[in-house]
Amino acid sequence: MDRNADVIIVGAGLAGLKAARRLTDAGQSVIVLEARDRVGGRTKGGEIAGMAIDRGGQWVGPQQKRLLAEAAALGIETYKQYDTGRQVLHRKGRRSTYAGDTPSLPLPALLELDRAVKRWNREARTLPAEAPWTALKAMDWDGETLESWIRRNLWTDGARSFARIVARAVFCAEPEQLSYLFFLEYLRSGDSLETLIGVEGGAQAEKFRGGAFRIAQKMAEPLGASVVLEAPVRAIEQDENGAVVRTDKGDFTARYVIVASPPALAQRIHYARPLPARRDGLTQRMPMGSVIKVHVAYETPFWRKAGLSGQAASDAHAFNVVFDQSPEDESRGLLVGFIDGDHAIELSAVGDNARRQHAIDALVDYFGPQAAHPIAYDDQDWTAEEWSRGCYVGTMAPGVLTRFGIALREPVGRIHWAGTETATEWLGYMDGALQSGVRAAEEILARG
Ligand SMILES: Cc1cc2nc3c(=O)[nH]c(=O)nc-3n(C[C@H](O)[C@H](O)[C@H](O)COP(=O)(O)OP(=O)(O)OC[C@H]3O[C@@H](n4cnc5c(N)ncnc54)[C@H](O)[C@@H]3O)c2cc1C
């Protein structure tokens, strides 16, 4: 095993692997040190009732050009998310269905929501991509939470609860935990709220045949033995000559290091020379969201016959966002969904059986009594993953982006930072992870 390289990369998620590929293409030697016994990080494969599933990241939208290009180059095809039929909205214990993108809310709530979404998109577009903290209103927006914004600006119950469902679904955090500026920055980096939550033309438009988890696996293949698994990085030391990276598999040395893990994990590494206050402060203030991804399999996609798309959202059930994940040949029915925010923290503690029952009860409310008879169940609790400690993404409360945001991408001596949290486009998504890997690699190449 080589113990010295031009660049050591911490983390074999999409960001780390992309950085490694960019550097090796440019003739640099790399070693990728990964704590887990697999590559892929927040993408992960699984199986239910004979079907391959993504237990982590899975969808891709037409705007996510980097991810689409990466997958195409690796020979991984995409196919459309099933989006035919009516959607279910379960609110205040009552179920309604609707067609298209306009939820079944009372008219005053819809008008208010429409105004709010337009305003969010308008304000998001005023943020400078590389430095949202310099926006004219950045301090004001970073001075309040999304929840306080909702309470000050939305009056109808319907608009309030829909905004909260959306916040939870997109960030896996409660709106009280999110800075309004960070919320706007997320919208900017992902185009608009409609794009973030949309299926047709949005971020949930397509899936990868065989699973998104295959992208990282295929990216790692040409790197061969330079990817070292089960090698958690415990400490990084650096001086004018280079860096020493200490792992459970011994020490490695390099000229430069890219830490390609989320800030909450980067914080657990010991830096022999303490990081500058701004960088250390940032990593103390970017907690991961909380999510459990659930798959429930049936003999058939019975909801399709009832004219339903398999999509559901709820303000009451913990299993509150659901999509149709059935195979293209309809040989089985498969629903996928998320338990997020506070619900994930609560249900992480109750055990598999209680979680399973909770999810099935919710599906019965959304899709009828046939949902009570699944043939298989699978859940992936990301809060329990030692090397993710939550998902989808590190989030920011008020006062963080304006005061510490500048440290997201700023190198510290020989250490550079990657990972989807550092992306300026598609922050939080697989596409953003790829962008961050390329950016960090190019920073190092530019140093010569
Ligand atoms: C349930 C779920 C659903 C999602 N859905 C989507 C989706 O539909 N579309 C989409 O685009 N995105 C989605 N995402 C988000 C997407 O998966 C992530 O944005 C992306 O995979 C992040 O990649 P990354 O390389 O930045 O970080 P990671 O994948 O987290 O990679 C970091 C790596 O660093 C390793 N590591 C951490 N600490 C150390 C250490 N000390 N030493 C060595 N290694 C270490 C970790 O094990 C990990 O492998 C989803 C995520 C989840 C969990």
The ligand as an ORCA input file, in Angstrom:
! r2SCAN-3c Opt
* xyz 0 1
  C     -31.720      9.638      2.303
  C     -31.010     10.565      1.368
  C     -31.620     10.965      0.200
  C     -30.970     11.837     -0.666
  N     -31.570     12.124     -1.848
  C     -30.865     12.800     -2.798
  C     -31.355     12.892     -4.121
  O     -32.412     12.333     -4.449
  N     -30.624     13.599     -5.026
  C     -29.427     14.177     -4.708
  O     -28.792     14.794     -5.584
  N     -28.935     14.081     -3.453
  C     -29.610     13.388     -2.496
  N     -29.087     13.212     -1.257
  C     -27.844     13.937     -0.906
  C     -26.607     13.321     -1.554
  O     -26.589     11.943     -1.295
  C     -25.369     14.008     -0.987
  O     -25.446     15.395     -1.249
  C     -24.049     13.533     -1.594
  O     -23.998     12.134     -1.722
  C     -22.908     14.051     -0.712
  O     -21.662     13.619     -1.215
  P     -20.319     14.097     -0.497
  O     -19.212     13.407     -1.198
  O     -20.293     15.564     -0.425
  O     -20.416     13.611      1.011
  P     -20.524     12.104      1.604
  O     -21.277     11.244      0.669
  O     -21.022     12.249      2.992
  O     -19.018     11.601      1.621
  C     -18.159     11.884      2.687
  C     -17.357     10.635      2.962
  O     -16.395     10.918      3.987
  C     -16.292      9.799      4.821
  N     -15.721     10.263      6.089
  C     -16.266     11.075      7.025
  N     -15.388     11.315      8.018
  C     -14.257     10.644      7.702
  C     -13.001     10.470      8.338
  N     -12.695     11.076      9.489
  N     -12.070      9.686      7.741
  C     -12.315      9.076      6.548
  N     -13.502      9.193      5.913
  C     -14.457      9.967      6.478
  C     -17.712      9.277      4.933
  O     -17.742      7.928      5.309
  C     -18.200      9.478      3.494
  O     -17.984      8.333      2.703
  C     -29.690     12.343     -0.361
  C     -29.056     11.923      0.800
  C     -29.692     11.031      1.647
  C     -28.979     10.536      2.859
*
